[in-house]
Amino acid sequence: MSDWDSTTVIRKRADKAKVARTEAEINAARRVGAAVSTEKKTLTNASHANTNHQRIAKLDRDDNVAPPPKVDVSVGKALQKGRQEKGITQKDLAQLINEKPQVVNEYESGKAIPNQNILGKMERALGIKLRGKNIGEPLTFGSKK
């Protein structure tokens, strides 16, 4: 026997278990006759480990979401009174505060959801209080002496 006929294996890799990620790879391994074992991985989210799932499910089923609060009628009346005392229209007030006329109309009719920025602009433009206790009173700048 000569050296040319024999083969010497220096390093042989051990057969590692191959992870098949697709259905096609699994079927190909089955056709070849390789041992195939399938495992379903389950992941648990640590942030949801201790939550009360019945309470969450009940909240999901509940459709009774409270609507956001609307502007009080007294604000709308004070706004209308202050605007008429200055002799300006809703459109003019809207231009003064850089808003749409529809926004001013919604505030006057009490349909708007209160926005502190818009209320502040209206207070400064009309010179009356629209927030807090004394709605409709003249706006005083600074502290009283």
DSSP file with accessible surface (Angstrom, degrees, kcal/mol):
  #  RESIDUE AA STRUCTURE BP1 BP2  ACC     N-H-->O    O-->H-N    N-H-->O    O-->H-N    TCO  KAPPA ALPHA  PHI   PSI    X-CA   Y-CA   Z-CA
    1    1 A M              0   0  200      0, 0.0     2,-0.2     0, 0.0     0, 0.0   0.000 360.0 360.0 360.0 131.9    0.0    0.0    0.0
    2    2 A S    >>  -     0   0   51      1,-0.1     3,-1.0     0, 0.0     4,-0.8  -0.537 360.0-111.5-100.9 165.6    1.4    3.3   -1.0
    3    3 A D  T 34 S+     0   0  145      1,-0.2     3,-0.1    -2,-0.2    -1,-0.1   0.721 113.2  65.8 -65.8 -21.3    1.0    6.7    0.7
    4    4 A W  T 34 S+     0   0  235      1,-0.2    -1,-0.2     3,-0.0     0, 0.0   0.770  99.4  50.1 -74.6 -22.8   -1.0    7.9   -2.3
    5    5 A D  T <4 S+     0   0  121     -3,-1.0     2,-0.3     2,-0.0    -1,-0.2   0.730  98.9  73.3 -88.0 -24.0   -3.9    5.5   -1.6
    6    6 A S     <  -     0   0   48     -4,-0.8     2,-0.4    -3,-0.1     0, 0.0  -0.662  68.6-145.7 -93.4 151.0   -4.4    6.2    2.1
    7    7 A T        -     0   0  130     -2,-0.3     2,-0.5     2,-0.0    -3,-0.0  -0.930   4.8-155.4-115.7 138.0   -6.0    9.3    3.4
    8    8 A T        -     0   0  122     -2,-0.4     2,-0.7     0, 0.0    -2,-0.0  -0.969   5.8-152.1-113.9 124.0   -5.1   11.0    6.6
    9    9 A V        +     0   0  102     -2,-0.5     3,-0.2     1,-0.2    -2,-0.0  -0.859  14.0 180.0 -97.2 116.8   -7.6   13.2    8.3
   10   10 A I  S    S+     0   0  160     -2,-0.7     2,-0.4     1,-0.3    -1,-0.2   0.934  71.7   9.0 -81.6 -48.8   -5.9   15.8   10.3
   11   11 A R        -     0   0  214      2,-0.0     2,-0.5     0, 0.0    -1,-0.3  -0.974  64.8-171.1-138.8 122.9   -8.9   17.6   11.8
   12   12 A K        -     0   0  176     -2,-0.4     2,-0.3    -3,-0.2    -3,-0.0  -0.952  21.3-132.4-116.6 129.7  -12.4   16.4   11.6
   13   13 A R        -     0   0  217     -2,-0.5     2,-0.1     1,-0.1    -2,-0.0  -0.598  23.4-118.2 -79.9 139.6  -15.2   18.7   12.7
   14   14 A A        -     0   0   86     -2,-0.3     2,-0.5     1,-0.1    -1,-0.1  -0.439  36.4 -99.7 -73.2 145.3  -17.8   17.2   14.9
   15   15 A D        -     0   0  164     -2,-0.1     2,-0.3     1,-0.0    -1,-0.1  -0.568  43.0-157.5 -69.7 116.9  -21.3   17.2   13.5
   16   16 A K        -     0   0  193     -2,-0.5     2,-0.4     1,-0.1    -1,-0.0  -0.680  25.6-102.3 -91.2 153.0  -23.1   20.1   15.1
   17   17 A A        -     0   0   99     -2,-0.3     2,-0.4     1,-0.0    -1,-0.1  -0.594  39.1-140.2 -74.1 125.7  -26.8   20.3   15.3
   18   18 A K        -     0   0  165     -2,-0.4     2,-0.7     1,-0.0    -1,-0.0  -0.734   5.4-134.7 -91.3 138.1  -28.0   22.6   12.6
   19   19 A V        -     0   0   95     -2,-0.4     2,-0.6     2,-0.0    -1,-0.0  -0.823  17.3-158.4 -93.7 114.5  -30.8   25.0   13.3
   20   20 A A        -     0   0   37     -2,-0.7    -2,-0.0     1,-0.1     6,-0.0  -0.845  12.4-179.4 -94.4 124.3  -33.3   25.0   10.5
   21   21 A R        +     0   0  205     -2,-0.6     2,-0.3     5,-0.0    -1,-0.1   0.648  59.8  57.9 -98.6 -18.7  -35.4   28.1   10.4
   22   22 A T  S  > S-     0   0   70      1,-0.1     4,-1.6     0, 0.0     5,-0.1  -0.791  80.3-121.9-114.0 161.3  -37.6   27.4    7.5
   23   23 A E  H  > S+     0   0  124     -2,-0.3     4,-2.4     1,-0.2     5,-0.2   0.859 112.7  58.0 -65.5 -34.7  -40.1   24.7    6.7
   24   24 A A  H  > S+     0   0   69      1,-0.2     4,-2.2     2,-0.2    -1,-0.2   0.901 104.6  50.0 -64.8 -41.2  -38.2   23.8    3.5
   25   25 A E  H  > S+     0   0   77      2,-0.2     4,-2.0     1,-0.2    -1,-0.2   0.892 110.9  49.7 -64.8 -38.3  -34.9   23.2    5.4
   26   26 A I  H  X S+     0   0   27     -4,-1.6     4,-2.1     2,-0.2    -2,-0.2   0.936 111.2  48.4 -66.4 -44.5  -36.8   20.9    7.9
   27   27 A N  H  X S+     0   0   62     -4,-2.4     4,-2.0     1,-0.2    -2,-0.2   0.893 109.9  52.7 -63.8 -38.0  -38.4   18.9    5.0
   28   28 A A  H  X S+     0   0   38     -4,-2.2     4,-1.8     1,-0.2    -1,-0.2   0.914 108.8  49.9 -64.7 -40.0  -35.0   18.6    3.2
   29   29 A A  H  X>S+     0   0   32     -4,-2.0     5,-2.1     1,-0.2     4,-1.4   0.896 109.6  51.4 -66.7 -36.9  -33.4   17.2    6.4
   30   30 A R  H  <5S+     0   0  129     -4,-2.1    -1,-0.2     1,-0.2    -2,-0.2   0.893 108.1  52.1 -66.4 -38.7  -36.2   14.7    6.8
   31   31 A R  H  <5S+     0   0  191     -4,-2.0    -1,-0.2     1,-0.2    -2,-0.2   0.877 108.6  50.3 -65.1 -37.6  -35.7   13.5    3.2
   32   32 A V  H  <5S-     0   0  124     -4,-1.8    -1,-0.2    -5,-0.1    -2,-0.2   0.797 117.6-115.1 -70.4 -27.4  -32.0   12.9    3.8
   33   33 A G  T  <5 +     0   0   64     -4,-1.4    -3,-0.2     1,-0.2    -2,-0.1   0.598  60.8 152.4 102.9  12.9  -32.9   10.9    6.9
   34   34 A A      < -     0   0   52     -5,-2.1     2,-0.4    -6,-0.2    -1,-0.2  -0.383  56.6 -96.1 -74.0 153.2  -31.3   13.2    9.4
   35   35 A A        -     0   0  110     -2,-0.1     2,-0.5     2,-0.0    -1,-0.1  -0.600  46.2-166.7 -71.2 124.9  -32.7   13.2   12.9
   36   36 A V        +     0   0   53     -2,-0.4     2,-0.4    -6,-0.1   -10,-0.0  -0.966  13.5 174.9-120.7 125.9  -35.1   16.1   13.2
   37   37 A S        -     0   0  101     -2,-0.5     2,-0.4     2,-0.0    -2,-0.0  -0.999  14.5-154.8-128.0 136.0  -36.5   17.5   16.4
   38   38 A T        -     0   0  100     -2,-0.4     2,-0.4     2,-0.0    -2,-0.0  -0.915  11.3-177.7-113.1 136.5  -38.7   20.5   16.5
   39   39 A E        -     0   0  173     -2,-0.4     2,-0.6     2,-0.0    -2,-0.0  -0.994  20.5-138.9-131.2 138.9  -39.1   22.8   19.5
   40   40 A K        -     0   0  194     -2,-0.4     2,-0.4     2,-0.0    -2,-0.0  -0.858  21.2-139.9 -97.7 122.2  -41.3   25.8   19.9
   41   41 A K        -     0   0  188     -2,-0.6     2,-0.5     2,-0.0    -2,-0.0  -0.656  13.6-159.9 -82.0 136.8  -39.6   28.6   21.7
   42   42 A T        -     0   0  122     -2,-0.4     2,-0.5     2,-0.0    -2,-0.0  -0.973   2.4-161.1-118.3 128.7  -41.6   30.6   24.2
   43   43 A L        -     0   0  166     -2,-0.5     2,-0.5     2,-0.0    -2,-0.0  -0.903   2.0-157.4-108.8 133.7  -40.6   34.0   25.2
   44   44 A T        -     0   0  131     -2,-0.5     2,-0.6     3,-0.0     5,-0.1  -0.937  15.0-135.4-109.7 134.1  -41.9   35.6   28.4
   45   45 A N    >   -     0   0   98     -2,-0.5     3,-1.1     1,-0.1     4,-0.2  -0.766   7.8-150.3 -88.2 120.9  -41.8   39.4   28.7
   46   46 A A  G >  S+     0   0   89     -2,-0.6     3,-1.0     1,-0.3     4,-0.3   0.817  93.9  58.9 -64.1 -28.6  -40.5   40.4   32.1
   47   47 A S  G 3  S+     0   0   84      1,-0.2    -1,-0.3     2,-0.1     3,-0.2   0.757 110.6  42.1 -74.3 -21.3  -42.6   43.6   32.1
   48   48 A H  G X  S+     0   0   99     -3,-1.1     3,-0.9     1,-0.1    -1,-0.2   0.250  85.6 100.6-104.7  11.0  -45.8   41.6   31.8
   49   49 A A  T <  S+     0   0   66     -3,-1.0    -1,-0.1    -4,-0.2    -2,-0.1   0.863  90.1  31.9 -66.8 -35.7  -45.0   38.8   34.2
   50   50 A N  T 3  S+     0   0  163     -4,-0.3    -1,-0.2    -3,-0.2     2,-0.2   0.059  88.6 122.6-114.2  26.3  -46.9   40.1   37.1
   51   51 A T    <   -     0   0   45     -3,-0.9     2,-1.1     1,-0.1     3,-0.1  -0.602  67.1-116.7 -90.6 152.9  -49.9   41.9   35.5
   52   52 A N     >  -     0   0   88     -2,-0.2     4,-1.7     1,-0.2     3,-0.2  -0.733  29.2-171.2 -87.6 100.4  -53.5   41.1   36.2
   53   53 A H  H  > S+     0   0  116     -2,-1.1     4,-2.5     1,-0.2     5,-0.2   0.801  80.1  58.7 -70.1 -28.4  -54.6   39.9   32.8
   54   54 A Q  H  > S+     0   0  163      2,-0.2     4,-2.2     1,-0.2    -1,-0.2   0.917 106.9  48.4 -66.2 -39.3  -58.3   39.7   33.7
   55   55 A R  H  > S+     0   0  135     -3,-0.2     4,-2.2     2,-0.2    -2,-0.2   0.921 112.5  48.3 -66.1 -40.8  -58.3   43.4   34.6
   56   56 A I  H  X S+     0   0   54     -4,-1.7     4,-2.2     1,-0.2    -2,-0.2   0.923 111.0  50.4 -66.6 -41.2  -56.6   44.3   31.3
   57   57 A A  H  X S+     0   0   36     -4,-2.5     4,-1.9     1,-0.2    -1,-0.2   0.903 109.3  51.4 -64.3 -38.6  -59.0   42.2   29.3
   58   58 A K  H  X S+     0   0  144     -4,-2.2     4,-1.5     1,-0.2    -1,-0.2   0.914 109.6  49.8 -64.7 -40.6  -61.9   43.9   31.0
   59   59 A L  H  < S+     0   0  102     -4,-2.2    -1,-0.2     1,-0.2    -2,-0.2   0.881 109.0  52.8 -64.7 -36.9  -60.5   47.3   30.2
   60   60 A D  H  < S+     0   0  125     -4,-2.2    -1,-0.2     1,-0.2    -2,-0.2   0.869 111.1  46.1 -66.0 -36.6  -60.0   46.2   26.6
   61   61 A R  H  < S+     0   0  172     -4,-1.9     2,-0.4    -5,-0.2    -1,-0.2   0.757  92.0  96.7 -76.7 -22.6  -63.7   45.2   26.3
   62   62 A D     <  +     0   0   80     -4,-1.5    -4,-0.0    -5,-0.2    -3,-0.0  -0.526  45.3 177.0 -76.0 122.1  -64.9   48.3   28.0
   63   63 A D        +     0   0  136     -2,-0.4     2,-1.9     1,-0.1    -1,-0.2   0.374  48.3 107.3-102.5   0.9  -66.0   50.9   25.4
   64   64 A N        +     0   0  140      2,-0.0     2,-0.5     0, 0.0    -1,-0.1  -0.531  45.0 169.7 -84.8  77.3  -67.2   53.5   27.9
   65   65 A V        -     0   0  125     -2,-1.9    -2,-0.0     1,-0.0     0, 0.0  -0.789  35.8-121.8 -90.2 127.6  -64.4   56.0   27.4
   66   66 A A        -     0   0   85     -2,-0.5    -1,-0.0     1,-0.1    -2,-0.0  -0.476  27.0-120.9 -70.0 133.0  -65.2   59.4   29.1
   67   67 A P        -     0   0  105      0, 0.0     3,-0.1     0, 0.0    -1,-0.1  -0.395  35.9 -94.9 -70.1 152.4  -65.1   62.3   26.7
   68   68 A P        -     0   0   65      0, 0.0     2,-0.0     0, 0.0     0, 0.0  -0.334  51.3 -91.3 -65.3 151.9  -62.6   65.0   27.4
   69   69 A P        -     0   0   99      0, 0.0     2,-0.2     0, 0.0     3,-0.1  -0.322  41.1-139.6 -66.9 146.3  -64.0   68.0   29.4
   70   70 A K        -     0   0  114     43,-0.2    43,-0.2     1,-0.1    41,-0.1  -0.546  31.6 -80.5 -99.4 168.1  -65.4   70.9   27.4
   71   71 A V        -     0   0   11     41,-2.3    -1,-0.1    -2,-0.2    41,-0.0  -0.436  54.7-105.9 -67.2 139.7  -65.1   74.6   28.0
   72   72 A D    >>  -     0   0  101      1,-0.1     4,-1.6    -2,-0.1     3,-0.5  -0.314  20.5-121.6 -67.0 151.5  -67.5   75.9   30.6
   73   73 A V  H 3> S+     0   0   90      1,-0.2     4,-2.6     2,-0.2     5,-0.2   0.860 112.0  61.0 -62.9 -34.6  -70.5   78.0   29.4
   74   74 A S  H 3> S+     0   0   50      1,-0.2     4,-2.4     2,-0.2    -1,-0.2   0.859 102.0  52.3 -63.5 -33.2  -69.4   80.9   31.6
   75   75 A V  H <> S+     0   0   11     -3,-0.5     4,-2.6     2,-0.2    -1,-0.2   0.929 109.6  49.4 -66.3 -43.3  -66.1   81.1   29.7
   76   76 A G  H  X S+     0   0    1     -4,-1.6     4,-2.4     1,-0.2    -2,-0.2   0.917 112.9  46.3 -62.7 -41.4  -68.0   81.2   26.4
   77   77 A K  H  X S+     0   0  137     -4,-2.6     4,-2.7     2,-0.2    -1,-0.2   0.908 113.6  48.2 -68.3 -41.8  -70.3   84.0   27.7
   78   78 A A  H  X S+     0   0   12     -4,-2.4     4,-2.7    -5,-0.2     5,-0.2   0.897 111.9  50.9 -64.2 -38.6  -67.4   86.0   29.1
   79   79 A L  H  X S+     0   0    0     -4,-2.6     4,-2.2     2,-0.2    -2,-0.2   0.935 112.3  45.8 -63.4 -44.8  -65.6   85.6   25.8
   80   80 A Q  H  X S+     0   0   78     -4,-2.4     4,-2.4     2,-0.2    -2,-0.2   0.924 113.8  48.8 -65.7 -42.0  -68.6   86.8   23.8
   81   81 A K  H  X S+     0   0  130     -4,-2.7     4,-2.3     1,-0.2    -2,-0.2   0.937 112.7  47.2 -64.0 -47.0  -69.2   89.7   26.1
   82   82 A G  H  X S+     0   0    3     -4,-2.7     4,-1.5     1,-0.2    -1,-0.2   0.891 112.2  50.5 -63.0 -37.3  -65.5   90.8   26.0
   83   83 A R  H  X>S+     0   0   27     -4,-2.2     5,-2.0    -5,-0.2     4,-0.7   0.920 111.4  47.3 -68.3 -40.6  -65.4   90.5   22.3
   84   84 A Q  H  <5S+     0   0  124     -4,-2.4     3,-0.3     1,-0.2    -2,-0.2   0.860 107.8  56.1 -70.8 -33.7  -68.5   92.6   21.8
   85   85 A E  H  <5S+     0   0  136     -4,-2.3    -1,-0.2     1,-0.2    -2,-0.2   0.870 110.2  45.5 -64.2 -36.0  -67.3   95.3   24.2
   86   86 A K  H  <5S-     0   0  120     -4,-1.5    -1,-0.2    -5,-0.2    -2,-0.2   0.616 112.2-126.6 -79.9 -14.5  -64.2   95.6   22.1
   87   87 A G  T  <5 +     0   0   63     -4,-0.7     2,-0.3    -3,-0.3    -3,-0.2   0.852  62.1 133.1  74.7  34.7  -66.3   95.7   19.0
   88   88 A I      < -     0   0   33     -5,-2.0    -1,-0.2     3,-0.0    -2,-0.1  -0.875  49.9-126.6-119.1 153.7  -64.6   92.9   17.1
   89   89 A T     >  -     0   0   71     -2,-0.3     4,-2.4     1,-0.1     5,-0.2  -0.368  31.4-103.3 -88.0 171.9  -66.0   89.9   15.3
   90   90 A Q  H  > S+     0   0   50      1,-0.2     4,-2.5     2,-0.2     5,-0.2   0.898 124.2  52.7 -61.8 -37.3  -65.0   86.2   15.9
   91   91 A K  H  > S+     0   0  128      2,-0.2     4,-2.1     1,-0.2    -1,-0.2   0.911 108.6  48.8 -65.2 -42.6  -63.0   86.4   12.7
   92   92 A D  H  > S+     0   0   67      2,-0.2     4,-2.1     1,-0.2    -1,-0.2   0.910 112.2  48.8 -64.0 -42.0  -61.1   89.5   13.9
   93   93 A L  H  X S+     0   0    0     -4,-2.4     4,-2.0     1,-0.2    -2,-0.2   0.912 109.0  53.5 -63.5 -40.5  -60.4   87.8   17.2
   94   94 A A  H  <>S+     0   0    1     -4,-2.5     5,-2.7     1,-0.2     4,-0.5   0.903 109.4  48.1 -61.6 -39.6  -59.2   84.7   15.5
   95   95 A Q  H ><5S+     0   0  125     -4,-2.1     3,-0.6     1,-0.2    -1,-0.2   0.879 108.6  54.8 -68.0 -36.8  -56.8   86.8   13.4
   96   96 A L  H 3<5S+     0   0  109     -4,-2.1    -1,-0.2     1,-0.2    -2,-0.2   0.868 116.7  35.8 -62.6 -37.3  -55.5   88.5   16.5
   97   97 A I  T 3<5S-     0   0    5     -4,-2.0    -1,-0.2    -5,-0.1    -2,-0.2   0.338 111.5-117.1-100.7   7.1  -54.6   85.2   18.2
   98   98 A N  T < 5S+     0   0  137     -3,-0.6     2,-0.3    -4,-0.5    -3,-0.2   0.915  74.3 118.6  59.6  45.9  -53.5   83.4   15.0
   99   99 A E  S   <S-     0   0   59     -5,-2.7    -1,-0.2    -6,-0.1    -2,-0.1  -0.844  70.3 -89.1-128.9 172.7  -56.2   80.8   15.2
  100  100 A K    >>  -     0   0  146     -2,-0.3     4,-1.2     1,-0.1     3,-1.0  -0.527  32.8-120.5 -80.7 150.5  -59.1   79.8   12.9
  101  101 A P  H 3> S+     0   0   63      0, 0.0     4,-2.3     0, 0.0     5,-0.2   0.828 113.2  64.1 -59.1 -29.4  -62.5   81.5   13.3
  102  102 A Q  H 3> S+     0   0  121      1,-0.2     4,-2.4     2,-0.2     5,-0.2   0.864  97.5  55.7 -62.7 -34.7  -64.0   78.0   14.0
  103  103 A V  H <> S+     0   0   25     -3,-1.0     4,-2.1     2,-0.2    -1,-0.2   0.936 108.2  46.9 -64.2 -45.1  -61.8   77.8   17.1
  104  104 A V  H  X S+     0   0    0     -4,-1.2     4,-2.4     1,-0.2    -2,-0.2   0.925 112.0  51.5 -62.9 -42.0  -63.2   81.0   18.5
  105  105 A N  H  X S+     0   0   79     -4,-2.3     4,-2.2     1,-0.2     6,-0.2   0.910 108.7  50.7 -61.5 -42.8  -66.8   79.8   17.6
  106  106 A E  H  X>S+     0   0   69     -4,-2.4     5,-2.1     1,-0.2     6,-1.3   0.889 110.7  49.2 -64.0 -38.2  -66.2   76.5   19.5
  107  107 A Y  H  <5S+     0   0    4     -4,-2.1     3,-0.4     1,-0.2    -1,-0.2   0.910 112.1  48.0 -67.6 -40.9  -64.9   78.3   22.6
  108  108 A E  H  <5S+     0   0   23     -4,-2.4    -2,-0.2     1,-0.2    -1,-0.2   0.871 114.0  46.0 -68.8 -34.3  -67.9   80.7   22.6
  109  109 A S  H  <5S-     0   0   60     -4,-2.2    -1,-0.2    -5,-0.2    -2,-0.2   0.574 112.3-118.0 -86.1  -7.7  -70.4   77.9   22.1
  110  110 A G  T  <5S+     0   0   15     -4,-0.8    -3,-0.2    -3,-0.4    -4,-0.1   0.683  84.5 112.4  82.3  19.0  -68.8   75.7   24.8
  111  111 A K      < +     0   0  146     -5,-2.1    -4,-0.2    -6,-0.2     2,-0.1   0.566  49.5  99.6 -97.7 -11.5  -67.9   72.9   22.4
  112  112 A A  S    S-     0   0    5     -6,-1.3   -41,-2.3    -9,-0.1    -9,-0.0  -0.437  74.4-123.0 -81.7 149.5  -64.1   73.3   22.5
  113  113 A I        -     0   0   89    -43,-0.2   -43,-0.2    -2,-0.1    -2,-0.1  -0.801  46.8-102.3 -84.2 126.3  -61.7   71.2   24.6
  114  114 A P        -     0   0   48      0, 0.0     2,-0.5     0, 0.0     3,-0.1  -0.273  38.5-173.4 -61.3 131.1  -59.8   73.7   26.7
  115  115 A N     >  -     0   0   68      1,-0.1     4,-2.6    -3,-0.0     5,-0.2  -0.992  17.0-150.7-122.6 119.2  -56.3   74.6   25.5
  116  116 A Q  H  > S+     0   0  104     -2,-0.5     4,-2.2     1,-0.2     5,-0.2   0.831  95.2  55.1 -62.3 -33.7  -54.4   76.8   27.9
  117  117 A N  H  > S+     0   0  121      2,-0.2     4,-2.1     1,-0.2    -1,-0.2   0.942 111.4  43.0 -64.5 -46.6  -52.3   78.4   25.1
  118  118 A I  H  > S+     0   0   16      2,-0.2     4,-2.5     1,-0.2    -2,-0.2   0.920 113.6  51.5 -66.6 -42.9  -55.4   79.5   23.2
  119  119 A L  H  X S+     0   0    8     -4,-2.6     4,-2.4     1,-0.2    -1,-0.2   0.906 109.5  51.2 -60.6 -39.8  -57.2   80.7   26.4
  120  120 A G  H  X S+     0   0    3     -4,-2.2     4,-2.2    -5,-0.2    -1,-0.2   0.908 109.4  49.4 -63.4 -41.4  -54.1   82.7   27.3
  121  121 A K  H  X S+     0   0   60     -4,-2.1     4,-2.3     1,-0.2    -2,-0.2   0.913 111.9  48.6 -64.5 -40.7  -54.0   84.3   23.8
  122  122 A M  H  X S+     0   0    0     -4,-2.5     4,-2.5     2,-0.2     5,-0.3   0.896 109.0  53.4 -66.2 -39.6  -57.7   85.2   24.1
  123  123 A E  H  X>S+     0   0   14     -4,-2.4     4,-2.4     1,-0.2     5,-0.7   0.932 112.4  43.9 -59.1 -47.5  -57.2   86.7   27.6
  124  124 A R  H  <5S+     0   0  154     -4,-2.2    -1,-0.2     1,-0.2    -2,-0.2   0.883 114.3  49.7 -67.3 -37.5  -54.4   88.9   26.4
  125  125 A A  H  <5S+     0   0   24     -4,-2.3    -1,-0.2    -5,-0.2    -2,-0.2   0.891 123.3  30.2 -69.5 -38.0  -56.3   90.0   23.2
  126  126 A L  H  <5S-     0   0    8     -4,-2.5    -2,-0.2     2,-0.2    -1,-0.2   0.655  98.9-130.1 -96.2 -19.6  -59.5   90.8   25.1
  127  127 A G  T  <5 +     0   0   26     -4,-2.4    12,-2.8    -5,-0.3     2,-0.3   0.756  69.2 110.9  76.0  24.1  -58.1   91.9   28.4
  128  128 A I  B   <S-A  138   0A  14     -5,-0.7     2,-0.4    -6,-0.3    -1,-0.3  -0.922  72.6-104.7-128.5 157.4  -60.4   89.7   30.5
  129  129 A K        +     0   0   63      8,-2.9     7,-3.3    -2,-0.3     8,-0.1  -0.639  35.2 167.6 -81.0 132.2  -59.9   86.6   32.6
  130  130 A L        +     0   0    2     -2,-0.4     2,-0.3     5,-0.2    -1,-0.1   0.358  62.7  55.7-120.0  -2.6  -61.0   83.4   31.0
  131  131 A R  S    S+     0   0   83      3,-0.1     3,-0.2   -12,-0.1     2,-0.2  -0.929  91.8  16.0-129.1 155.9  -59.4   81.0   33.5
  132  132 A G  S    S-     0   0   64     -2,-0.3     3,-0.3     1,-0.2    -3,-0.0  -0.486 106.2 -36.2  88.8-154.2  -59.5   80.5   37.2
  133  133 A K  S    S+     0   0  197      1,-0.2     2,-1.4    -2,-0.2    -1,-0.2   0.929 124.7  52.9 -77.7 -50.3  -62.0   81.9   39.7
  134  134 A N  S >  S+     0   0   70     -3,-0.2     3,-1.6     2,-0.1    -5,-0.3  -0.424  71.8 179.4 -94.3  65.1  -62.9   85.4   38.4
  135  135 A I  T 3   +     0   0   54     -2,-1.4    -5,-0.2    -3,-0.3    -3,-0.1  -0.447  69.1  21.4 -69.4 130.1  -63.9   84.6   34.8
  136  136 A G  T 3  S+     0   0   33     -7,-3.3    -1,-0.2     1,-0.4    -6,-0.1   0.238  92.6 121.7  99.0 -13.0  -65.0   87.7   32.9
  137  137 A E  S <  S-     0   0   97     -3,-1.6    -8,-2.9     1,-0.1    -1,-0.4  -0.449  76.0 -82.9 -79.5 158.0  -63.2   90.2   35.2
  138  138 A P  B     -A  128   0A  98      0, 0.0     2,-0.5     0, 0.0   -10,-0.3  -0.281  46.9-112.4 -60.8 143.9  -60.6   92.6   33.7
  139  139 A L        -     0   0   35    -12,-2.8     2,-0.5   -16,-0.2   -11,-0.0  -0.649  30.8-158.6 -80.2 123.0  -57.1   91.1   33.3
  140  140 A T        -     0   0   80     -2,-0.5     2,-0.4     2,-0.1     4,-0.1  -0.909   5.2-146.9-107.2 130.3  -54.6   92.8   35.7
  141  141 A F        -     0   0  159     -2,-0.5     2,-0.0     2,-0.1    -2,-0.0  -0.800  63.3  -0.5 -95.5 134.2  -51.0   92.6   34.9
  142  142 A G  S    S-     0   0   69     -2,-0.4     2,-0.2     2,-0.0    -2,-0.1  -0.199 102.5 -44.7  83.6-176.4  -48.6   92.4   37.8
  143  143 A S        -     0   0  107      1,-0.1     2,-0.3    -2,-0.0    -2,-0.1  -0.609  55.1-114.1 -93.1 150.4  -49.4   92.5   41.5
  144  144 A K              0   0  176     -2,-0.2    -1,-0.1    -4,-0.1    -2,-0.0  -0.598 360.0 360.0 -80.8 141.8  -51.8   94.8   43.2
  145  145 A K              0   0  249     -2,-0.3    -1,-0.0     0, 0.0     0, 0.0  -0.702 360.0 360.0-105.9 360.0  -50.3   97.3   45.6
